Amino acid sequence: MDQAVSDLQRCLSLEPRNKAFQEALRALGSSMHEKMKAMACTDSKVEQMFQILLDLEEKDAEKKQKAAQNLIVLAREEAGAEKIFQSDGVRLLMQLLDTAKADLMLAALRTLVGLCSGHRSRTTAILAELGAPRLAAVLGVEHEQVSLAACNLLHVMFDSLKEGLQKDFRGKEDAVVLDSSKDLKLLIKHLLELLVLEGASAHGRDNALNLLIKVVPRRSPKETNNSLSLWVIDQGLKKILEVGSTVCGSSGSLPVTENSRMSTSVLLSKLYEDLKCDAERENFHRLCEDYVRSWFEGHELPGKLRAIQTVSCLLQGPSDAGNRVLELEGIMDSVLSLCASVCEAHQLVAVEALIHAADKAKRASFITANGVNLLKEIYKHSERDSIRIRALVGLCKLGSAGGTDFSMKQFAEGSTMKLAKQCRKWLCNEAIDAGTRRWAVEGLAYLTFDADVKEEFVEDKAAMQAMFQLAKSEDRSVLYAVASTLVNCTNSYDHEEPDPQMLELAKYAKQHIPEQHPKDKPEFVKRRVQKLLTAGVVSALACMVKSENPALTSSCRELISRVFLALVEEAEDRGGVVAQGGGKALIPLSLEGTEVGQTKAAQALAKITITSNPEMAFPGERIYEVVRPLVSLLHLQRTGLENFEGLMALTNLAGISERLRQKILKERAVPMIEGYMFEEHELIRLAATECMCNMAMSKEVQEMFLAEGSDRLKLMVLYSGEEDEKLRRAASGTLAMLTTLHPPICKRIPQVTVHWLEILQALLLSPSAELQHRGAVVVMNMMAAAREVAEQLIASEMLEILSVLAKDKDKPRVAQAAQESLAHAVAYGLIKPNPGLA
């Protein structure tokens, strides 16, 4: 504002008598005065609040709480944040952090979030004053809320340092341009050290892992610089593996939560995915192998346990690295021998490793040959449910190695049904802790490849409810297993119909041919979907999507998207899905995750938008968020059905409001819609033409039809003469809209094709009242637009057609348009009035 005043003063010195400058300066001067007054008031407020918070003798807890809240609110506004910063606020906030009182620490951390949000230079200064070690120490405290608030502050700091200023600050702010990579690396270095710090809390360790997941890997493959991931792998991979290799309950182990290993696996997976070439991946493998060897060799039994736990962690994350490590000499033998250990803790680690190792078909067959009897013995004779349930999952996994292939049975007939029954029994037993019951869902995720198991599961309402409750619980590591089970029950995985000729060849060559289970036919799948909907699957899925946990990986999101698409397959089910929060949950799924997952979610949104009122399905601002996913369905690599449903959904949206049409234009959908108007498939061509009809209400689109060298208008005129009545209706409707809203188009129609008169006459003579009305409106608009166009129309047989239509009392709208056309011809003096025509 002070710079605006100086600019105006300079303008006035150049033009002293300019009244506009004088008034602007006066208005700005008064608002400056008000602002100074408010700032003075803010100054005293800031000082007052810090005095109350730092006064050790102040006993009024409510007063302190109010002061803390005011400080947080003030920090959220730019003027307030700047004032706190300028008033030596950071040092005072540091004193609040040093009090070690949870409420004061929370107030300080939340105020610092306001100071750092979107402000790079202020973040750099605050980081320099507070110091990365202090922030890491606060993250590692025992108090869960304080640790979470510190995690939030660090995340905001990372964003500010990475992206710089989000707002356009002028003057001194713009002058502070610093290289933030050193600060970023310093913060990450302390986070990595926190992972192996014995004094750090388990929640703090989890928060540090979550932060690393969010800030280290590239956000998009389009970004070329993966140096941060490479630096973290070189400097901290062993520290990350320390958390992954921790065996709960063993002496000297780090404090971890039930989610720690899953978070570690996700972080390792993200780092591995961020690597760009074989040399980088080879370095990752080497570091993992060196770490496992260091524990496996020379540390006796505790070391072997940690090595096996590391293998489990890697198999759950970057499985390529896990499989490489598993092939090291002696690892697999140790896993099998430890499965038979008398010590339950050792057995637990080994059985889990065996389960994760069975992911590869090659290894599953090896374990089927060598480990099934061992797992059966553990399952039958172990006294601990936690070990029996894991052994059961191992058997489930091996039993499902044939996938959905009905002819590939791993176990004897009925064995998988017995395993599934036991899984459901454990799942429903609330006396067992949630961490153990999660393994029952893992078992079902494998067994539900068998259609008999699917049918029994959807009949068991108690088991479904128990699974949905687990999905909503704090233990987020169950998400993938729940999503996998639901994908299997709804048959929403990809399955291609084999080529009949290839089948014959396979039979001739005596090759194995997969068979579909009789209960995987569409009518069975439809019934299962209905039962899942009745059991409340939508609210469980909506809760799973809300999770801000690393366990909600891109592949997990894809599975949830697949289930949603299966749930909205039938039009009558879509209202219920929306009512239970399905529409809201689909939007984030369609914007983030794997390409397949985003496409499936977008297609589900399209299905809802086609059959429901979009304003009710997506109330308020949410309707505008649906546009981008729908436009993504128009890309050429999508299937014809996805293109068609995307066009249908956009047609509905384009007919609602100008703001929505502007959003569709902004997403650059119009060229794609035009492209599909040339599509050979008649339904896609029709959908694109209908969509363009609604888009033609926008002025920008109308202007496109007048563009030089464009055949858009010619195509619409020609389509109005096609045999397909629906296509004619859409094209002639577009012409009626364009000629009404943009009269210059009327003069252009005779120039685009020599067949224009025949096409308009055919519309007016059509047996369809709708086509007649559209044609009559186009002719009426053309007659009104220019005398020369009217002359061309009247010189043809159009005069006789209009005269007949003007007297048709059965079609009043057509008759009225014809009468108005004739009235224009009379006004131009082209025909004489007919007194009998009224």
N, C-alpha and C positions, 0 to 999 in steps of 0.2 A: 504493500500500500504506500509506503514512504517513497518507493521508486515511481509509483504512478503519480504521486503529487509532484515530484521533481520534473517528471515528463510534462505534466500539464503547465507547470510554471514556465518551462522552456517554450512551450507552444504559445503561451500568453505573451512572452517577451517578443516572439516573432509576429503575432497578431494580437495586439493589446485590446482591440475593439471586438473581438470574436465572442459573442454572447454565449455560444455553446461551451467554449472553454471556460468562461467565467463561472457559468452555472455548475459545470462538472467539478471545478476546483472547490466551489463553495460546498457542494454536496459531499465531496470526498473529505474536505476539511472537517465537516461536522461528524462524519462517520469515523474519522481518525480520532477525533476527540472522545467519541463514545467508546472506541476500542481501548484508548489509553486509560479511560476511566475503569473499564472492565478489567484491564490488565493490572491496574493498581489494586483493584479489588481481589483479583486472582493471586497477586503477590502475597497479600496479607493472609488469604485463605491457605495457601501452600505452607507458609511459615507456621500458621496456627495448627494445621493438621499434623505437621511433623512434631511440634511441641507436645501435642496431646499424646501422640504415639510413643515418643521417646521419654516421656515423663514417667520415671519409675515409681513415683509416689501416687500417680493417678490410678485410683482403684475402680473407677466407673467403667466396667467392661463394655457396656452399651455405647458409651461415648467414644471409646477407642475403636469399636467396630464401625461406628458411623464415620469416624475420621478416615479409617482405612478405606471404606467404600467410596468416600468422596474423592480420595486421592486416585483410586483406580479409574473412576469415571472421568476425572479431570485429565488423566494421562491418555485417555482414548481420543481426545480432541487434540488437533495439532497445536493450537495456541497454548492449551494447558500443558501438553507434553513439553513444549519448548520452555515454558515458564519453570516447570519443575527442574528441567535440565540446567537452565541458567541460574537457578537459585541454589546451586550446590546440592541438588536433590540426590544425585547418585551417591555421594558420600553418606548422606543421611539414610538412604535406602540400604546402604551397606551396613550401617549400624543396626537397622532393623533385622537384617539377615543374621547378624552376629548375636542377637538376643537369644537365639535357639528356641524361641517360642513359636509354635506352629502357626497361630493366627497372624502374628506380625510378619513372619517369613512369607506366608501366602500373600499378604497385602503388598509386601515389597516386590515379590516376583511378578505379581499380576500388574503392578504399576510399571515395572521394567518392560513388560510385554508391550504396553502402550507406548513407551518411549522408543522402543526399537522397531516397531511395526513400520515397514516400508521406508525406513530412514537409514541409509547406509552410513553416513558420517557419524550420526549419533550412536549407532550400534558399535562402530569401531572405537569411539571414545569411551563408551560404557564398558566394552570388553577390556580395553586397556586399563581402566580404573579398577574394575572388579577382579580381573584376572581369570584365565581359564581354569586354574586349579580350584579356585573357590567355587565356581559354577559347577564343576564336576563333583566336588565334595557335597554340595547341596543336593545334586541329583542322586547321590548315593545314600541319603539319609533314610532312616527306618520309617519315618512318617510317610505313608503312601501318597497323601494329597500334596504334600510339599514336593515330593519327588516328581509327581506328575506335573505340577506347576513349573518346576525347573526344566522339565522336559519340553514343555510348551514354550518357555522362554528361549531355550536353546534352538528350537525349531524355527522360531520367528527370527532369531539372530542369523541362523544359516540362510534363511530366505532373503533377508535384507542384504547380507554380505554377497550372496550369489547374484542377486538380480539388481542390486543398487537401488536407487531412488525410484519409487513407483509414481511419485508425484513430481510435477515440474517446479522445483524450487529454484528461485533466481538468486542472483547475487552471491553472497558468501557460501551458501550451501552448495552451489554448483561448482564452486572453486575447489571443494575438497574432493579430489578424485584419487583414491588410494588403491593399491593392489591388495585385494582382500584374500588372495590365495594363501598367504602366510597365516592369516587369522583363521581361515577355514581349517587348514592343516593342524594348527595348534589346538583348536577345539576338538578335532577328530582324534588327535594323539592322546588327549586327556580322556576322551570317551573310551578309547581302546584300553588305556591303562586301568580305567575304572572296572572293566570287565574282569580283570584278574586280581583286583584289589580285595583282600580278604575282609576288610572292614566294611565294604559296600553292602547295602541291603539287596535282597533278592529282587524287590520291585525296581530299585535303582538300576540293577543290571539289565532287567527286562526293558526298562525305558531307554537305556543306552543302546541296546540292540535295535529297538524300534526306530530310534533316531537315525542310526547308521543306515537302516533299510531305506528310510525316506530321503536322506540327503546325499548319500555317496553315489549310488548308480545313476547313470544318465536317465533323464525322464523320458527321452524318446530316442529311438535308434537314429533319428535324423541328426542328432547332436554327434559331432565327430570326436569330441575330446573325452576320452575315458581315463585320463591320467589320474583322477582322484581314486578310482577303483583300483588301478594298478599300484598306486602308492599305499592304499589300505591293505592290499594283498601282501605286498612286500614287508610293510611295517607291522601289520597286525593280524595276519591270518592265523598265526599260532595262538594269539591271545583269544581270537574268536573260537578256535577249536578247543581251547581250554574249557570254555563254558559248555560246548557241545559234548565234551568227553567226561563231564562231571557225573560221577555215579552217586546218586542221592543216598545219603545215609552212611557213606564210607568216611573213614577218618580223614580229616583235613580237607574235605571237599568244599567247594565254594557254595555259599547259600544261593539256591535257585528255586524258581517256582515251577508249577506244572507246565507253564507255557514257554519256559526258557529254551528248551531244546528245539521246539518247533520254530521259535523266533530265530534261533541260530541257524537252523536248516534253511529258512527263508532268506536270511542274509547271505549265506554261502551261495545259495542258488542265484540270487540277484547279482552277486559279484561275478559268478561264473558266466552268467548270461551276458554281462557287460563286456566280456572279453571279445576282441575282434579278430584275432588270428591264432593259428595253431601254436606259435611260439609262446604266446601269452597263456594259452590253455595248458601247454606242457609245463610251464613254470608253476601253475596252480597245482597240477597233479603231483609234481615233484615235491612241493612244500607239504602237501597232504600226506604223501607216502613217507616222507622224512619224519613227520610228526608221529604218525602211527608206529613206525619202526622204533622211534625213540622210546615209546612206552612199551612196545611189545618185546623188545630185546633188553634183557638185563634188569627188569623191574619185577620179575616173578609174577605171582597171580594178580595183585592189585594193578600192576602195569598192563597186564593182558586184558583185564576188565575195561580199563580206560581206553585201550586201543579198540576193543570191540564196540564200546559205546560211541567212539568217534566214527567208526564205520557205519553204525546205525544212523547217526546224525547226517553223515554225507549221503547215505542212500535215500534219506527223506528229502534232501535238498538237491545238490548237483549229482544226480545218480551216476553220471559218467565217471566222476571222480570216485564215488563210493564203490562202483564196480571194479575200477582199477585197483583200489586199495584192497578190496576183498580177495583179489587174485594174488596178493603177496603170499609168499610161502608160509604155511602154518596157520593163517588166519581162520580159514574155513574149518580146519580140523579142530582148532581151539573152540570155535563156536559150538560145534557138535558135541565135543567132550564136556564143555561147561554146561550144556543143556542137561546133562545127567548129574550135575553137581548136587551135593546134599544141602549146600548153603542156598537158601531161597533167593537172596539178593543177587548171587552169581547167576542162578538159573534165570532170573528175571531179565538180566542184561542179555544173556545168550539167546533166550527164546525170542526176544524182541528183534535182535540182529538177524536171526533166522527168518523171521516173518518178513522183514524188509528185504532180505537177500532173495527171497522167492519171487520178487517182481519180474525178474527176467525168466522167460520160458525155459531157456537152456538150463539155468540154475535150478528152476523149479523142478525139472525132471530129475536132476541130480539129487535134490533134497527129497523128492518123492521116493527115490530108490534107497536113500541112506538115512533120512531123518523122520519119515512118517511113523515108523514103529516107536521111535524115541518120543515123538510128540504125543502119540497115543498113550504111552506109558505115563508121561507127565500128566496128561489130561485125566487119566483114570485114577492115578495114585497120589497126586499132589494134594496136600491138605489145605493149601492156600488158594482161595478163589482167584486172586490177582494173577497167579501163575497158570492156573487151569484155563482161565479165560484167554490168556495169551497163546497157550498151546492150541486152544480151540481155533483161534484166529489163524494160526499157522496151518492147521488142517483145512480150514475154510479156503484159505488162499490157494493151497495145493489142489484142493477139490474143484476149484473154479478155473484151473489152468486152461481148460478148453473154451473158456468164454461162453458165448451164446450158442456155440456149436453143440446141438443136441446129441450128435453121434460121438462126441469126444468126452466120455465119462471117465473121470480119473479114479473114482471110488465105486464100490458096489452100489447097486440100485437101492435107494432109500437112505444111504449114508448122509448125503448132503441135507436131506430133510431133517434127519436127527440133529445134525449140527445146527441147523437154522432154528430148530425148536429150542435147543439149549441157549442159543444166542438171545432169542426173544425172552426166554425165562430170566436170564441174567439182566437183560435190559430193563425189564419191568420190576426187578427187585431193588426197591429204594433203600434197603438196608446196606447195599454195597455202595461204596463211594463213587462219585461221578467219574473220576479218572479211570476206574476199572470198568465201569459200565460203557465208557467210550469204546473200549475194545470190542464190546458186543456189537456196536454199530459197525466197527471196522470189519468184523466177521460177516455181517449182513451185506456190507458193500461188495464183498466178493461172492457170497452165496446167491445174491439176487440176480446173477447172470442166468441162473436156472429159473425158468418160468414157473415151475411148481412152487418154488420158494417165494417168488413174487406174489403168487395167488394167495398163499397162506398168510404172508405178511400183511397184505391189505385187508384181510379178513380179521386180523388181530388188532382191534381198536386200541387196546391198552398199550401194545408195543409201539404203534404209530405215535400215540400221545407221549409216551416216554421218550421216544426219539426226538419229537418236536421240542419237548421241554429241555432236553440236553442241548439242542441246537440254539436255544435261547439263553443257556447258562453262561457262566463266566469262562468255562474251559472252552476256548475257541478252537482248540486243536481237533475238535470233533467235526468241524464244518465240512471238510472235504469228504469224510466218510458218509455224512448225512446226504450231501449233494450227490455223491456217487450212487448211493442206494436209491435215491429218488429218480436219478437218470435211468437206472436199470428198470425200476418199476414202471416208468412212463415210456420206456423204449425210445428215449429221445437222443440216443447215441446215433452216429452216422452208420447207415447200413445201405450198401449199394446192391441193387439187383444184379446177379451175375448174368453175363451174356449167355443165352441158350447154346450158342455154338461152342463157346469155351467149356460149358458143362459137358457137352457131348465128347469133346476132346479129352477132358479130364477123366471121364468114365472109360474111354477107349484106352488111355494111358494108365489106367488103374490108379489114379491119384485120389487122395482124400478129398471129398466134397462136403463142405459144411452143410448141416441140415438145420432148418428152423424148427423150434419147438412148437407143437400144435397150439400151446397156450400163449404164444407170442403173436397170434393173428390179431388184426385190427380191432375186432369186436371185444376181445379179452383186454386189450390195452385201454380201450375206451372205458370199460367198466372199472378198471383199476384207477384211472384218472378221476372218475366220479367219486370213488371211495376216498381217495386222497384229499379231494376238495372238501368233502363232507367232514373229514377228520381235522381240517384246519391247516392244510399244508401252506396256504398262501401267507398267513400271518407268521409262520415259522421262517419261511423264505425271506419275508420282509425284514424280520429281526436279524437274520444272517447277513443281509446286505448292509444293514446299519453299522455292523461291526467295523471298528477302526483298527482291527488287529492284523498283524502280518499274516496270520493264518488264512485270511481272505485273499488268497493269491489270485493271479490272473486266470489260472486254470480252474480254480474253485469258482470264480465268477462265471466262467464259461459254462460250467456244469449247471449253475443256478439259472443262467439264461436259457439253457436247453430245456430245463424243467418248466420254466415259465411259458416257453413257446408251446410245449405239449399241453399245458393247462388251458391255453386260450385257443386251442385248435377248433373247438366247437363254439359257435357264435353265442349259444345260450349260456355258456359258462363265463363269458367275459365280464358281464356286469358284476358277478360275485367276486371275481378276481380283483377288479378295480375297487370294489367296496371294502375289501380286506387289506388294501394298501399295495396291491400288485402294480398298479400304474406308476405310483410314486417310486417304488423300488426298481422298476425297469429303467428309469431315466439314467441313474448313475451306471447301471450295468451296460447301457448302450454307448456310454461315453468313455469308459475305461476298461481295459482288460485285453484279452486276445482279440484278433480280428474276427475270428469265428464267433466268439462270445458276444462281441458288440453287434455283429450282424444278426444273430439269433434274437437278442434283446430288442433290436430295432424292428425286426419283423413282428415280434410279439406286440410292440407298441403300435405298429401299422394295423394289425388285426383289430386291436381295441379301437383305434381311431376310425376304422372303416364302419364298424357296426354300432358304436356308442356315440353319444353326443360328446364331441371332444371338450366342450366347455365344462361339462359335468365330470368327465373322466379325468381331466387335468385342469382343476380350477386355478384361477388367478394367473400368476406369472408362469406357472408350470407348463402351460400350453405352449409357450414360446421355446421352452427347452426341448420340446418334442421334435421341433422342425429339423434340427441338425441330424439326429439319428435317421429320420425318415429320408432326408436328402441322400444320406450315405447309401441307401438301398438302390439308388439310381445309378451307381457306378457300374461300369461295363463288366467288371469281374463278378458281379452278383448274378444269381440265377434269374431266369425269366419270371418265376413266381414272385421272387423278392422285388424285382423291378415293378411288376404289376401291382403288388400290394402297396409299395411305396407311393406310386402314382395315385392310387385310389385314396390313400390316407391324405396325401397333400391336396388332392381335389377337395376333400372335406374341409381341411384347414383354410384353404384359399377362399372358400366361400363364406368364411366367418367375418373377417374384418380386414381393413386396409393395413393395419399394423402387422397382422400375420403375413399378408402378401408381401409386405416390405421385408419381413424376416426371411421369407423364402427367396426373394430376390437377392438379399444380402448373402445368402448361403450359395449363390450362383447356381441355382437349380434350373433356371429357365432354359439355358442351352441344352441341358440334359433332357428336359421335358420335350423340347423341340426334336432332339435326336430320336426319341422314342416314337414321335409322330410318323417317322419313316419306317418303323419296325414292320417286319413281315407278319408277325403274329397279330391277328386282328384284335384280340382283347387288349394287348399292350398298346397298340396303336389307338384304340378307342379310349383307354384310360388316360393316355397322354393328351389326346385332343380335348377330353372333358376337363382335365387339369388346366390346360391352356385357356379354356373357355372361362373358368373362374379367375385365372390370373389376369385375363384381359380387362378386368375392372380397374387395374392399376394403370396410372397414366404412363409410367415408364414402359410398360408392356405394349400399350397402344402405340407409342412412338416407334417401337421396334417394327411394327407392321408397315410403317411408312418409310423405313430405312431404304436408301438407294441400293440397288443390286440384291435385294432380299426377295426370296420366293415365299415368304411366310404367308402373305395374303393370298397368293396364287394357290397355295396348298389348301387353305381353308375354303376357297371358292370351289376348287375341284372336289374336295372331300364332301362338299354340300351336294354334289351330284353323284356320289357313290351308291352302290346297290345296298350296302349295309345300312339299315334304317337308323340304328343307334349312332353310327359314325356320322351320318347325315345330320342327325338331331344335334349332336355335339358341335359339329363344324358350323351349321347354320345358326346355332345359338351364339357361337363366338362372333359370327358376322353381324348378327342382330345387335349384340352388345357393343361391338366396335363401332358400327355405323351410328349407334345412338350416342355413345359417349365421346366419339372422336370424328365429327363430320367430315374432315378432309379425306378420310378413308373412302367415303362414298364416291368421290371423283376418281379414285385410284382403281376401283373394282373393274370398270370397263377396259382398263389398260393391261390388266394382268393376264387375261386369257380371252380368246375369241369365243369361248363357249359360255361366257358369263350369262348371256340372255337365256340360253336354253336351260341352264341350271336353275336360274331364278323362276322361270316359267314352270319347270318340273316341280319345284317346291310348292308353288301356288296351286298346282293341279294334283298334288299328292292326296291320297285318301286319308292320310294322318292329319288330324286337326292341329297337332303340335308343329308339324313341319310347315303346314300352311300358314300358321300364325307367325313363325319365324321368318318365312319368306316374305310375308306381307309387311312385316316390320322393316326388313332390309329395303324393300322397294319403296316404302313410305319415306324412310330416311334418305334414300338416294334422290327421290323426287324433291324432297325439301332442300337438299344440299346445293343443287345447281341446275339452272335451266337447261344447259346443254345435255346433262345426264337425263333429265326428264324428257327431253326431245327424243333421245335414243330409245327410251323405254316406251313412249307413246307411239312412236313410229312402228313398233313391232305389234305382235299379237297380244302384248301385255294389256292394252287398253280393253280388249274384249274380256280377258280373264278378270281384270279388276272390276269391270262393270258387272259381271256375273256374281263375283264374290261380295260386292258391296250390297247386294240384295239378299244374301244368305242369312236368314234369321236364326238358323240353327247354330251358327258359329259367330256370336256377337263380336268377339275380339278380332277375328279375321275381317269381318264386315266393316268394323270401325276403322281398321288400318287401311283397307281398300278405299273407303270413302275419303279418308284424309289424303291419300295419294291422288285421287281424282280431283279433290279440292285444290291441291297444289298445281295440277295440270290446268285447271280453270284459271287460277290466279296468274299463271304464266301466259295465259291466252292461247294455250295449245289446243284446248277443246272448249266447246260451249257448255254452259251448265244445263243439266237435265232437271227440269222442275219435278219430275216424278221420282227422283232419287232423294230420299230423305231418311 
